[in-house]
Amino acid sequence: MTVKNVPVTSGTTLVALNAGDGSMLWWINLGGGLNFWSALCYENGRVFALTHEGLLRAFDGSTGSVIWSRQLPGQFSFNSPPTVFQGVVYAGGSGNGGTAYRGQR
């Protein structure tokens, strides 16, 4: 699938599409440099995105506005998707052993 008007960048891009007609609502370059990996989860109108480098962000699902952004400390490699349950976001990092992260909004 090709989405028009989304520039080609390094890393990954999050694109929100209209469920009714498939038109693009908004897009965000998640970054990630040469590591073309990121993962998402969704709860209560928020999209949570985690990059390979451990940058975890919450976006408003309607507008794409950043609600908050955190760099997860202590690891340099992230390759499993975040999970959210009742407002608590969980993530795992690796690269130097392993770390489990838990954070509330």
Secondary structure per residue as TSV (DSSP state, phi and psi in degrees):
chain	resnum	aa	ss	phi	psi
A	1	M	-	360.0	133.2
A	2	T	-	-109.6	128.7
A	3	V	-	-105.0	120.0
A	4	K	T	-70.4	149.5
A	5	N	T	71.2	14.7
A	6	V	-	-103.0	117.1
A	7	P	-	-68.4	150.8
A	8	V	-	-79.3	124.3
A	9	T	-	-135.0	168.0
A	10	S	S	-79.6	154.7
A	11	G	S	86.8	-145.9
A	12	T	E	-125.4	160.6
A	13	T	E	-128.5	133.6
A	14	L	E	-96.4	124.2
A	15	V	E	-122.1	128.2
A	16	A	E	-102.1	128.8
A	17	L	E	-114.9	148.1
A	18	N	-	-70.7	123.4
A	19	A	T	-64.8	-25.6
A	20	G	T	-76.9	-45.2
A	21	D	T	-127.2	-0.5
A	22	G	-	79.8	3.0
A	23	S	-	-70.6	153.0
A	24	M	E	-77.8	129.0
A	25	L	E	-90.4	-46.9
A	26	W	E	-164.8	165.2
A	27	W	E	-145.2	152.7
A	28	I	E	-137.7	129.6
A	29	N	E	-77.9	114.5
A	30	L	E	-79.7	-12.0
A	31	G	E	77.8	-150.9
A	32	G	-	109.5	0.7
A	33	G	T	56.1	-127.4
A	34	L	T	-85.7	-7.4
A	35	N	-	-90.4	100.7
A	36	F	-	-83.3	63.4
A	37	W	-	-142.6	135.1
A	38	S	E	-158.2	162.6
A	39	A	E	-142.6	157.0
A	40	L	E	-130.8	157.6
A	41	C	E	-146.9	166.6
A	42	Y	E	-141.4	140.0
A	43	E	E	-159.3	135.0
A	44	N	T	47.7	47.6
A	45	G	T	81.5	6.8
A	46	R	E	-118.4	137.5
A	47	V	E	-105.2	127.2
A	48	F	E	-107.9	125.9
A	49	A	E	-122.7	133.2
A	50	L	E	-121.5	128.5
A	51	T	E	-94.2	166.9
A	52	H	T	-57.1	-30.3
A	53	E	T	-85.7	-1.0
A	54	G	-	91.1	18.8
A	55	L	E	-86.1	115.2
A	56	L	E	-108.3	125.5
A	57	R	E	-131.5	149.9
A	58	A	E	-110.9	131.0
A	59	F	E	-119.0	147.2
A	60	D	E	-70.9	122.7
A	61	G	T	-64.7	-23.0
A	62	S	T	-83.7	-37.1
A	63	T	T	-115.1	-20.7
A	64	G	-	83.9	2.1
A	65	S	-	-65.5	140.3
A	66	V	E	-74.9	125.1
A	67	I	E	-88.6	-45.0
A	68	W	E	-157.5	163.8
A	69	S	E	-145.8	133.7
A	70	R	E	-139.2	136.2
A	71	Q	E	-90.8	118.2
A	72	L	-	-73.9	128.1
A	73	P	-	-86.5	161.2
A	74	G	S	87.6	-9.1
A	75	Q	-	-135.9	158.7
A	76	F	S	-120.3	2.1
A	77	S	B	-139.9	127.5
A	78	F	-	-129.4	124.6
A	79	N	-	-144.0	24.1
A	80	S	S	-129.1	145.4
A	81	P	-	-68.7	150.3
A	82	P	-	-71.4	162.3
A	83	T	E	-132.0	143.5
A	84	V	E	-128.2	138.5
A	85	F	E	-146.8	119.6
A	86	Q	T	50.4	45.6
A	87	G	T	83.1	0.5
A	88	V	E	-107.3	127.2
A	89	V	E	-100.3	133.9
A	90	Y	E	-119.0	141.4
A	91	A	E	-150.1	159.4
A	92	G	E	-127.6	141.0
A	93	G	E	-125.0	153.5
A	94	S	E	-140.5	-177.0
A	95	G	S	119.4	-37.9
A	96	N	S	-135.8	77.0
A	97	G	S	78.0	-130.0
A	98	G	E	-159.3	148.8
A	99	T	E	-138.0	134.4
A	100	A	E	-101.4	134.5
A	101	Y	E	-116.2	142.2
A	102	R	E	-139.5	131.0
A	103	G	E	-149.6	143.6
A	104	Q	E	-96.0	155.7
A	105	R	-	-71.7	360.0
